[in-house]
Amino acid sequence: MSPETLVTILCGLAIAVGVAGTIIPVLPGSILIGASLLAWAVWGGAGTAGWVVFAVGMLFVVAGMAASAVLTGRKLRQHAIPGRSIVAGLAAAVVGMFVIPVVGLFVGFAAGLLVSELFRTRHFRTAAAGSWAALKATGLGMLVEFGLAALAASTWVIGVWVAAVNG
């Protein structure tokens, strides 16, 4: 097996983990995809095609990260969800990950967010509405980032195919 083939396989695995990481917060996400695209451009043996794939893929990666942050942040501001509630949700998510296998991360985030909002607002309905809005905003951001990460991964797959045909 050539070194270029090994780099291609490792980059493919890392890109797959990165795409999954946009949905599963424990795994590295878009940054891993960008680093893998760069590694493939440098050591994958694709030449100019590798750098074109890197440039196009990075456009998708950066757009996904930016869109996720903007969409999530805007929705949280619209519903006046403070940062400390999100931090409480994240802390509870880490605890939930160890307490409840597989789904504990998501359950912990939702529970921590709800409890934090309940302490802040002192009204269950208001806290539940704010928590639900934050969960929807976070989900929308993750979905957009996932879609653009999948486009970056598809760009890489096309680049590998083009490099193999030409090479």
C-alpha positions in Angstrom: 0.0 0.0 0.0 1.4 3.4 -1.0 1.7 6.2 1.5 -0.8 8.3 -0.5 -3.3 5.5 -0.2 -2.8 5.2 3.5 -3.2 9.0 3.9 -6.4 8.8 1.8 -7.9 6.1 4.0 -7.0 7.8 7.2 -8.4 11.1 6.0 -11.6 9.4 4.9 -12.0 7.9 8.3 -11.3 11.3 10.0 -13.8 13.0 7.7 -16.4 10.5 8.6 -15.8 11.0 12.3 -15.9 14.8 11.7 -19.3 14.6 10.0 -20.6 12.5 12.8 -19.1 15.0 15.2 -21.4 17.7 14.0 -24.3 15.8 15.4 -22.6 14.0 18.3 -20.9 16.8 20.3 -18.4 14.4 22.0 -16.6 13.8 18.7 -14.6 16.5 16.9 -16.6 18.0 14.1 -16.0 20.5 11.4 -12.4 21.3 12.5 -11.4 17.7 12.1 -12.9 17.8 8.6 -10.9 20.9 7.7 -7.7 19.4 9.1 -8.3 16.1 7.2 -8.8 18.0 3.9 -5.6 19.9 4.5 -3.7 16.7 5.3 -5.1 15.1 2.1 -4.1 18.1 0.0 -0.6 18.0 1.4 0.1 14.3 1.6 -2.6 12.6 -0.5 -0.8 12.8 -3.8 -3.6 14.5 -5.7 -1.6 17.6 -6.7 -3.6 20.6 -7.8 -6.9 18.6 -7.4 -6.1 18.2 -3.7 -5.8 21.9 -3.2 -9.0 22.6 -5.1 -10.8 20.0 -3.0 -9.3 21.6 0.2 -10.4 25.1 -0.9 -14.0 24.1 -1.8 -14.3 21.8 1.2 -13.1 24.5 3.5 -15.7 26.9 2.1 -18.4 24.4 3.2 -16.8 23.8 6.6 -16.4 27.5 7.4 -19.9 28.3 6.1 -21.3 25.5 8.3 -19.6 26.6 11.4 -20.5 30.3 10.8 -24.2 29.5 10.0 -24.5 27.3 13.0 -23.2 29.9 15.3 -25.2 32.7 13.8 -28.5 30.8 13.6 -28.2 29.5 17.1 -27.1 32.8 18.6 -29.8 34.8 16.9 -32.6 32.4 18.1 -31.1 32.4 21.7 -31.1 36.2 21.7 -34.7 36.4 20.3 -35.8 34.3 23.2 -33.6 36.0 25.8 -31.8 32.8 26.8 -28.7 33.8 28.8 -25.3 32.2 28.3 -25.3 30.8 31.8 -28.3 28.6 31.0 -26.4 27.2 28.0 -23.3 26.6 30.2 -25.5 24.8 32.8 -27.0 22.7 30.0 -23.5 21.8 28.7 -22.3 20.9 32.3 -25.4 18.7 32.8 -24.8 17.1 29.4 -21.3 16.0 30.5 -22.7 14.5 33.6 -25.6 12.9 31.7 -23.1 11.3 29.3 -21.7 9.3 32.1 -24.9 8.6 33.9 -27.1 7.5 31.0 -25.3 5.7 28.2 -25.9 6.8 24.6 -28.6 9.4 25.1 -27.4 11.0 28.4 -25.6 13.8 26.6 -28.9 15.0 25.1 -31.0 14.3 28.1 -28.5 16.1 30.4 -28.3 19.1 28.2 -32.1 19.5 28.1 -32.5 18.9 31.8 -29.7 21.3 32.8 -31.1 24.0 30.5 -34.6 23.5 31.9 -33.4 23.7 35.6 -31.3 26.8 34.9 -34.2 28.5 33.2 -36.5 27.5 36.0 -34.1 29.1 38.6 -33.9 32.2 36.4 -37.6 32.7 35.6 -39.3 31.0 38.6 -42.1 29.9 36.3 -42.2 26.4 34.8 -44.1 27.3 31.6 -41.7 30.2 30.9 -38.7 28.0 31.6 -40.0 25.2 29.5 -40.8 27.6 26.6 -37.3 29.1 26.8 -35.6 25.7 27.0 -37.6 24.4 24.1 -36.6 27.4 22.0 -32.9 26.9 22.9 -33.1 23.2 22.1 -34.7 24.0 18.7 -32.1 26.6 18.0 -29.3 24.3 18.9 -30.8 21.5 16.7 -31.2 23.8 13.8 -27.6 24.9 14.1 -26.4 21.3 14.3 -28.5 20.4 11.3 -27.1 23.2 9.1 -23.5 22.4 10.1 -24.1 18.7 9.5 -25.5 19.4 6.0 -22.5 21.6 5.1 -20.1 19.1 6.6 -21.7 16.4 4.4 -21.1 18.6 1.4 -17.4 19.0 2.3 -17.1 15.2 2.7 -18.8 14.8 -0.7 -16.4 17.2 -2.2 -13.5 15.1 -0.9 -15.0 11.9 -2.2 -15.3 13.5 -5.7 -11.7 14.7 -5.4 -10.5 11.2 -4.5 -12.4 9.8 -7.5 -11.0 12.4 -9.8 -7.5 11.9 -8.5 -7.8 8.1 -8.9 -9.1 8.4 -12.5 -6.4 10.9 -13.5 -3.7 9.3 -11.5 
